[in-house]
Amino acid sequence: MLATLMALGALLYAAWIAWPWGGPQDVTTYSNVLYLPAIYAGFALSAVALRRAARPLRDVLLPLTVGLGLHALGDTLWAYLEMFTALPPFPSVADVAYLLAYPFLGWALARATLDGLGPWRLRRLGLDTLIVVGAVSVYLWWAAVAQIVGSGGPLLVRLTGLAYPAADLVLLTLVVLAVLHGRRPERHLVWFMLGLAAMIGADLGFLVLNSLGTYHEGHPVDLVFTVAYSLLALGAWQYQVSGHAPDPAAPTRRGPGGLQERLAARATRLAAALPYLAAVAAGILQLWVSAEHEFGAYGVHLGAVLILLLVVARQAVTIQDNAQLTRSLQAFTGELELSRQQLSHQVNHDSLTGLPNRRLFEAQLTQAIGEAALRQGRFALLFIDLDSFKAINDRCGQHAGDDLLRQVAARLQSALGTEDRLARQGGDEFMVLADLAGGRDPVRVAQDLLQALRPPMTVDGQAVRVTASIGVSLYPDHAREAGELRRCADLAMFQAKRSSARGYRLFQADEPDPDQALLTRLEGALARGDLGLHYQPLFDLTDHRVVAVEALMRWTDPELGRVPPDRFIPVLEASPLIGPVGLWALDQALTQLARWQARGWRGRMAVNICLAQLADPGFSVAVQAALERHGLRGEQLELEITERAVLIDVRQVTEQLLHLREVGVRLALDDFGMGQGTLLYLLDFPAQVIKLDRRITQGAQDSPRERRVAEALTTFIHALNFEVIAEGVETPEQLDLMKTLGVHLVQGFYLARPGPAASVDALLLPGVPEKARA
């Protein structure tokens, strides 16, 4: 509304100037009556923009509105003097208001264009502005101003008249150079530039007309003043409408085909060259008038010298800026190299213990074989596996287990020589390369390692004793290749764990394959009833309900005792037994689910499967048949496949997965976040659920960097409309962190440990009496 009134006022004033009405005695009255409403509407528009603007924008709009208000005040005072005095003095009290407006306008425009620039860039931009303004001023001086100044009259009159176009020129040059230096040419900046350009024209016109004595009320130059003021007011309004604080470092918007990008690059080059072009132009004018000795020529010479000094100052600032940039680049290069070294260390070392990981150890083993072959030397490879570590980890929790592993690593390292190399292979397994120079006994090395582990360790304030089984293979006695040496040490360790009371064993050629021995025992496990299922609840934090349980296979062998899942599951998945054992586990889990469903629980069952099961063409049909046999719906079953299996080749089982989806079975990607390239496979994997690996869940609470990774992963997964489950929640802090990340489905030891079906009943059926649950 105000913008419309301002435009209408300007149009009415323009119409009166073109076709004046009223007599000669009414010119002053009509001129001011028609001129002032447009000015007042412009000031009101800026004031309303200030009132509506958010707090960061007010830092620009407040001084801008004050400046426009002072300008409107000056116009009011000038109109009063014109209407009630015969001839207004110049300068007058109105000029005080006009000139006071410039510092506020300058402050506002500087905040709108320069905020966020570094100190060196600000200095360079300031000098550029002075150089360009100086060059333009030299030409204006030669063309018109010198004659005005030299025409005589009071000095105050001449200085006041020159102050207006000079101030306008400084402000316009500042905004233009800021845009050329990378500020986006947003609409409010365009309005400001147009307004300042119009103001320069109006002030110069008034100055020339006044010096010639031809200025009169209702002259077209007054309309230019109105237009200039209106454009500045529109800039204030547009700045408020844009709704964002100044961002001078923001890049220029890029349009289709890169046109704006090319224009921005050219503008940047122009901004860099403009001060030098201006200085050259001033120098050319100086040469042109070098033979003259008039008043105007002296001003040109003085201006050219000042511009040259400004160029020298700019070069000094540029040199300092480049030096600062060089130092910054050197510091960045140092940080980059440090980051590279840290990344290399992280890639080749275990994050928990700081020891070399499997990758680095493989390289060390290969190097050791090459060196031993050259000097005909010998060394021992020791495979160390902790006994009953999983039981300690389950009883005390993941953090306690991690603390124990760190203490074990330190104990093992203390028992080795400086030439020996210790590495963590993963889990509770360690490897050692022991130098046997000088007749060193490999058995003695193994005994020293076991002795180092003998004293109890303190975990969570409790004394814990750790034993280990060590297998030893020798180069070149047992093998000459890295893979064969590792296999021999593994076989020896397996025998040490099974039968050696000493805790270590030297490889013998007739050692049985441990995986084959496990597979032999597994072949009869199903028939003997040695396999069973435990169930771990999955909680929904929004209403603290158990919405699902995960079926986990357990094996207790009459000879081997309780075999850890991470030991027998890989062997099982790599054998033909996975088919029948997997279907048995599915049937057992669905049988238990049907019992819970009959007792009133309305959750679902999660069952782990592997790629080998999906590769069976009849697997999806067997799943559908099992659901129908137990009277269950597809959505009551969730099949979990590990991320690593998906990365192998999910496309070869797509048909099976799609059939399972059609039946209604939910598909989950398990152990997410620990593979490579998984994000690309998510687009092809027809899953509804993503389960974050326990290392992501637990690492996010210990490391700010891993927390950012967890935040990014959960945001990405939610963006793809997957349901997110956090595994391995073992502390209240981890639980709170998952809530903060927006993950409301969690499972872990803190909430409930895996157990037989009877131990889970109380969580699933809290309202059912004990006898009914039985």
N, C-alpha and C positions, 0 to 999 in steps of 0.2 A: 504494500500500500504506500509506504513512504517512498520507495523507489519510483513508483508511478507518479506520485505528486512531484517528486524532484524532476522527473523527466518532463512532466507537463509544464512545470514552471519554467524550465529551460526552453522548451518549445515556444511558450507564450512570449518569453523575453526575446527569443530569436525573431518571432513574428513582428513584435513591436519595432525591433531594430530595422527589419526589412521594410515594414510599412508603418511608420510611426503615426500615432494619432495624438491629438491634443495640440495646443498651441506651443510656440517657442518658450513661453514662460512656464510651461508644465513639464518640460523635458526632464529636469532633475527629479521631480516628484515621480513621474511615471517610471523613469529608469530605476530608481531605488525600490519603488513599490513592487515592480516586476522582478527585480534582481534578487532581493533578499529572500523571498519565499523558497526559491530553489536552494539557496545556501542553507537556510534553516532546516529544510527537509533532509538535505544531505547530512548535516550534523546529527539530526534526530535518528537517521538511519544508522549511523555509526554508533550512537549511544545505545540503541536497541540491540545491535549486534554485540556490543560489550556486555549488556545485561544477560543475553541468552548464551553467551559463550561459556565453554568449560574453563576451569581454572587455568590450565596451561596456556590457553589462547589469550587470556586477559593480559598477559605480560606484553603482548603486541598491541591489542586493541585499546588498552587504557591510554598509553601515550599517544596513540594515533587519534583517539577521540578527543583528547585534550588539545592536540595540535589543531585538529579541525575546528574545535570550539573556539580556540584563540583566533583562528582565521575568521570565523563567523563574527566574533566580537570586533575584530578589526574592520570588517565590512560594515557592521552596524555603526561603529564610531565614524567611519568615513561618510556613510550616508547621512548621519546627523550633521556632520560638519558641512556637507554639501548643501543640505536643505536649510540650515539655520545660520550659515555664515556666507558671506558673499564669495569668498575665495578660500578654500581650505588650504592651510599651510602644508608645505612639504619639506621635510618630514613632519608628521603630526603624531598625536597620541595613537592614532590608528596604526601607524607604522610600528609602534612599540609592540602592539598585539600581534601584528603580522610576523615580525621578526622573532618574537618569542615562540611562535608556533614551530619554527624550523627545528630547534633542538628536540622537541617532542616527536615531530615527524621523522627526524633522522634516527632517533632512538628506536622508534617503532619499526622502521624499515630495516634497521640493522638487526634487530631481534628476529624479524621475519625471514631474513636471508642469511645471516652470519652465524647464528647459534649452532654450536657443535663443531665449528672449524677449529683446527689446532692453532696455537699461537703463531707459528711460522707462516701458516697459510693466511692468517688474518693480516699479518704485517705485509706480506706480499700483495694481498688484495688491496690493502689500504694504499700502498705505494702505487700500484697500478691505477687506482682511481685518481690519485693526485696527478700522475703523469698524463693520463688521458684528459682529465679536466684542464690541466695546464696547457696541453696542446690545443684543445678547442678554444680555451680562453685567449691564447695568443692570436689565433685567427680572428676571433670576435673582436679582440682589441684592435687589430689592424683594420678590420672591415668597418667597424662602427664605434666601438667604445672609446677609442682614443680621441675621436673627434668630439664625442660627448664630454669626456673629461676635460679636454683641452679648450672647450668652448667657454670656460669661465664659470662663474657662479660659486656659491658657497661650497666648501669642501664636504661638509656634512650632507648636503643635498646630493652631490655626486656619489659619495660613498654609499649612501642609503639606496640610491637607485641601482647601483651595481651589486649590492648585497643580494637582491632578490634572484636575478638570473644565475648568479654564482652559486648560491645555495641550492637552487633547483638543479643546476648542472651536476653538482657534487652528488646529490641524492640519486638522480637518474643514472649517473655513471656507476655508482655503487651497486644499484639493483641490476643493471645490465651486466656488469662484470661478474656479479655473483651467479647470475643465470648461466653465463658463458663458462664459468668455472665449475659447473656441474649441478647447480640447483635446478630442479625440475621447473620448467616454465608454467607453473600452475596459474589458474585463472586470476587469482587475486594479485599475483605478481604482474600479470599482463595489464590489469587495470591500473596498478600503481605506476608502471612504466608509461602508459599512455597519459595518465593524469599529470605526471611530472613533465613529460614532453610538452603537453599543452600549457603547463604552468610556465615553462621556459619561454615558449613563444609569446604568451601573454605578457610576461614581465619585460621581455626584450622589446615587444611592441610598445608597451606603455612607456618604457624608458626613452625610446627613440621619439615617439610622438610628443612626449612631454618636453624633451629637449628642443624639438622643433616648434613647440607651441601650438600644435595642431590637435592635441587631445581635447575631446569634449565628451560630455555625458551622452550615453547612448551610442558610443562608438563600438564597432564590431569587436574590438579587442576585449570589451567587457564581457561579451558572450563567451570568448575563449576562457576567461577567468571562471565563468560559471561551469563550462564544460570540464575544465581541469578539476575544480572542486568536486563536481559530481562523480567523476571517474575515481578519485581517491576515496570518496564515500562508498562507491560500489565495491572497490577493493576491500574495504573494511568488512562489508556485508558478506562478500564472497569468502573471505578468510574465515569468518564464523561458520558459514555454511559448509566449508570443506571439512570441518570437524576434527582436525588433527593438529598437533603441535608442529612447530617448524622441524624439518628434517633435511638440513642442507646437504647431508652426506648421501641422501638417497639418490640412486642412479636414475638417469633419464629413462622414461618408459620406452619400451621397444615395441614398435608396431610391426604388422605383417611385412615380411620381406626385408626387415632390417633398415627401413628408411629412416626412422627416428634415431636408430643407433648410429647410422652414418652421419646424420645431421648433428647429433650430439658430439661425435668425434671431431667433426669439423669445427663446431663451436668451441670445443676445448682448445683445439689448435689456434683458433682465432684469438681466444682469450690470452693464450700465451704470447702470441705475436703482437697483439694490439698495443701494449705499452711501447714496444720498439718502433712500430709503425707510427705511433703518435709522436715519438721523439724524432724520428726521421722527418716527418711532416713539419715539425717545428723547426728543425735544422734547415730544411729547404726554404721555408719562409724567411729565416734569418739570412740565408745567402741572397735571397731575392731583394731584401731591403738593405743589404750590407753597405751599399754606396750612399744611402740616404741618411740625412742627419735631422730628420724631423722628430717631433715628440713621439709619434706612433712607433717609429723605428727603434727608439731607445727601449720602449716597452717590450718590443719583440725580442731584442737582444737579451734583455734581463730575463724574460720568460724562458727563452731557449736555454740560457745558462742554468736557471733553476731546474728545468726539466732534465738537463744533463746530470745535475747533481742527484736528482731523484732516481734516475736510471742507475747511477753508480750505487746508490743506497739499496736499490732493488737487487742488484747483482750481489751485493754483500749479503743481503738476506737470503738470496737463493743459494749462495755458497754455504751459508750456515745451515739452511734447510737440507741441502744435499748431504752435508756432513752428518746431520742428525739422522737422516734417512739411511746413510751408510752404516752408522752405528746401530740403528734399529735392525737393519738387514743382517749385520754381523751377529747381533744378539739372537735374532730369529734363527739364523743358520745354526748357531750353537745349540739353541733349544731344539731345533729339528734334529740335529745330530744326536743330542741326548735322548730325544723321543725315539729315534731309530734304534739306539742302543738298548733303551728300555724295552721297546717292542721286540727286538731280537732276543733279549733276555727272557721276556714273557713267552715267546714262541718256543724257546729251547729249554725252559726251566719250569719245574712244577711250582704253581702259585702257592701251594700250601706250605711246602717244606723249603723251597728255594733250591732244591737239588736239580740236577739235570733230569729232563724227562725222557720218555722213550725215544723221541726223535733224536735228541742230542746224543743219547747213549748209543744208539745204533751207529751214528757217525764215529763216536769214540771207539766202539768195538771194531768197526771196519779199519780205522786208523791203527789200532793196536795190532790187528792181524797183519797189516802191511809192514809195520815196523818190526814185528817179531819175525816175519818171514825174511826180511833183509838181514837182520843180525842173528838169525837162528836162535831166537830167544823163546821163552815160555811165559805164559801167564795163565791165571785161573779166572773162570767166570763163575760167580756165585749167585744163585737165585734164592732170595730170602722171602719167605711167606710167613706172616704172623699167625700164630695159633689162636683161635677163638676170638679174633678181633671183632667179628660181627656181633658176637654176644655182648662184648663190652660196649660196642657202639649202640646197639639196641637198648641196652640197659641204662646207659648214661647219657645218650643223646649224641647228635651229630657234632656239636661244638666240642664236647668232651673227646669224641673220637678224633677230631682234627687236632686237638691239643696233644693227645697221645701220640699221633703220628709224627708231630713235630718233635716231641721228646725222643721217640725212637730214632728218627733221622739223626738227631744230635748225638745220641749214644753210639750209633753205628759209625758215624763220621769220626768220633773220638777214638775208636778202636782201630782205625785204618792208618796206613802210612801216607806220606805226602804224595807218593807216586800212584797210590790207589785211587780209583774213581768210583764214587757211589752215585746211584741214580734211583729215582722212584718211578716204577713202571705204571703205577695206578693202583687204586684201592690200598691194600695192605701189602703190596709186593715191592721189593727193592732188588736192585742188581748191583753187583760189585765186580769191577775189573781189578784183580790183584796181581801186582808185579811179582814174579817168582825169581827175580835176579838174585844171585848169590846163594842159591839152594834153598830159598824160602819155602816153607812147608805150607801147601794150601789148606791142609787139615788144621794146622795151627791158626791160620787166618779165620776159618770158620769157628773154631773154639773161642778165639778172642771176641768175635762178634756176639756169640751166645753169652759169653761172660759179661759183656758190656750191658746186655739186656737183663741180666739176672737181678740187680737191685730193684726194688719196687719203685714205681713212678707215681707221682701225685696228680690225680685228675679230679677236679671239683672237690678238693679237700680230702679225697679218699686215696688210700694206697692201692695201687693196681699193679699186679705182676703180669708181665708179658713174656711169653715164650715164642720161639720161632723155629721153623723148619728150613734147613739150608741144603740146597743141592749144588754140587761142585762139578764142573767140567773143566778139562785142561786143554790148552793149545800147546803143541799140535797132537798131543797124545790121543784125544778123543775125537777131535774134528778140526778141520782147517778153514771152515766157512762159518760166517756169523750165524746164519739160521740154524745150522746143525749144532753149533756150540750151545745156542740157547735151548734147543730141543733136548740136548743131553742134560743140561743143568736142570731143566724143568722135570725131566723124568727122575733124576736123582732126588730133587726136592719132594716129589710125590711119594717116592719110596721112604724118604726120611719122615714124612708126615704120617705115613701108615704104620711103619714098623720099627723105626730107629729110636731107641731110648736116648741116644746121644744128641738128637736134634739136628744132625747133619749126615750127609751121605755123599761119598764120592761116586761119580757115575761109573756104572759097569755096563758092558756091552749087552748083557742079557736083561737089562732093565725093561719092564713092560711099559707100554704107552699108557700114561695116566688117563687120557681121554677114552682110550679103548677099554680100560678097566672100569671106568665109570659107566660107559655104555653097556658093558656086560652086566653090571649090577642093575642098571636101569631096565634092562630087558625083562627082568623078573619082578621089578618093583610094583608094577600095576597089578600083576596077578597076586602078589603077596599082600597087597593092601598097604604098601609102604608110603604111597603118595597120598597126600591130602590137601585140602584147601583151607587157607585162612582168609579172613575178610577184614578189609580196612574201610571204615566209614568215610564218606565225603559229606562235608557240612556246608550248608548255605547260611552265610553270616547274616543275611537280611532277617531271617526268622529263627536261626539257630536250630534248624532241622537237619536230620540226616536224609539227604535226597538220593544217595546212591551208596553202594558198597563195591569195592574192587576185590575180585577174587585173585588170590595170590597162591601159587603152588608151593608146597613144602614137601621135603623128602627126608625121612629118617630111615637109614639103612641098618639092618641088624649088625653088619660088620663095620661099616664106615661111620655109623652114628648119624648125627644130624649134618647133612650136607648143605652148605650155603647155596641159595638160589643162583647167585652169580657164578657159582662153580658148575652146577649141573644143567642150568637152563641153556647156555650156549651149546653144550654137548648135545642136549636133547634136540634143539632146533636144527642142528646140522645133521641129524640122523633120520632115518625113515620112521623112527618111533614118534616123531612129532605129530603125525597124522592121527593115530589112535589115541595117544595121550592127550592131544589137544581137544579131540571130540569128547573124551572122557571128562576133562576139566570143564568143558562147556556144559555137558549134561549135568554134572554135579552142581555147578553154579546155578543153572536154571531150576534144578530140583529144589535147592535151598530158597531161591527167589520165590518159587511157587508156594512154598510153605509160609514164607513171610507175607506174601500177598494174601494168602488165605486167612492170616491172622490180623489183617488190617493195615499193613504197611504199604505205602503207595510209591515207593522209590524204584530205582532201576539197578541192574547188575552190570558191572564193568568187567570184561574178561579180556586178558591180553592175548593177542595173536601175533604171529610172525609172517614174514613174506612167504615162507615155504607153505604155510597153510593156505594163504590166498592163491598161491600158484596151483593148487589142486582145483581142477575144473568143477568138482562136485562140492566144494566147500560151502558156497553160498546156499546151495540146495539143502545141504545137511543142516546148516544153521536154521533155515526156514522150517525144516522138518522138526528140529528139536524144539523150536518155539511152539509149533502146533501141538506137539506131543505133550507139552507141559501146560498148554492152555494159556500161553502168554502172547502179548502183542510185541511187534517188532520194536516199538519205541521204549519198551521196558528193558531192552538189551543194548549195551554200549560196547563195541569192540575197539580195543586200543591197539594201535600199531606204532612202533617206535619211529622216531624221526629218522634214524639211520637206515632203517629198512625202506622208508619212503625214498630216501636219497639214492638207494641202489637202483631201483627202477620201478616207479609206481605205475608207469604206463602199461606194463605187461599184465597188471591185475585190475585195470580200470573197469573191465566188464564185470568182474566179480564185485567190485566196490559199488558200482551203480546198481547191480541187482540187490545187494544188501540195502542200499538206500531205498529202493522201490518197496522192499518188504517193510521198511520203517525203522530198520536198525540204525542206531546212532553210531557214527564213526568218530574216533578221537585220535589225534596225533599226540603221541606220548613222548616224554623227555625232550620237549621242544626247547630250542635255544642253544643246544650244544653241538649241532652239526654245522655244515657249511653249505651256503646256498639255499637254505630251506625256504626263504621268503619267496623265491621264484617258484618253488614247487607247490606252495600253498594255493596258487591260482589254479592248479590242476588237480589237487587232492580234494575229493568230494567229502570233506569232513565237516562236522558241525562244532567240534570241540577241540581246543588246543590245551594241552597240559604242560605248563612251564616246568622245566627240569628243576629238581631240588637245588641244584647248584646256583641257578638263577635266583630262586626264592631266598636262599640263605646268603648268597653273596651280596644281594641288594641291601641287606641290613648292615653288612660289615664294611662295604666300600662305596663311597659316593659315586665313583665311576660306574660300578656295577649297578648301582641304583638307577643311574641315568639310562643304562642299557635296559633294565627291567621296565622303566617308564616308557621307553621308546617301543619296546616289544608289545607291551599291553595296549598302548595306544594304537599301534599298527594292527594288532589282532582284533581289537574292538572295531576299528574302522572297516575291517572286512566282514564284520557281523559274525565272528566266531564267538563261541562261549569259552571263557578262560577259566582254567582250574590251576591252582597253585599247589604243587607237591612239596613235601618236606618241611612243612611249617612246624617248628620245634620250640619256639619261644613266643611269649606274648608280644615281644617287639616285632617279630616277623609277622604275626597275625595283624597287628595294627598297621604295619606297612602295607600289607596286601589290601586292607580296607582303604588306605589312602590312595592306592593305585587303582581302585575301582574293581578289584578282584574279590568277588564274594563267595566263590566256591573254592574251598580249601580242604586239604587233608594232610595229616602229619602226626607225629608222635605227641605233640602238645595237646591235640584234641582227642586222639584215640589211636592206639597201636593196633596192628593187625592181630587177629586172634581167631579161634574157632567160632563157629556160628553161635554157640551158646553164650559166648562172652560178648557178642554184639547185640543179642536180643534186647538187653536193657536199654540200649541206645535207640533201637529202631521202634520198640513197642513200649514206651514208658507207661502207657495206661493199661497195659494188659497184665493181669496177675501172673505171678511166678509160675503157678501150676499150668496156666494156659500157654505160657511161653514154652514150657517143657514139651 
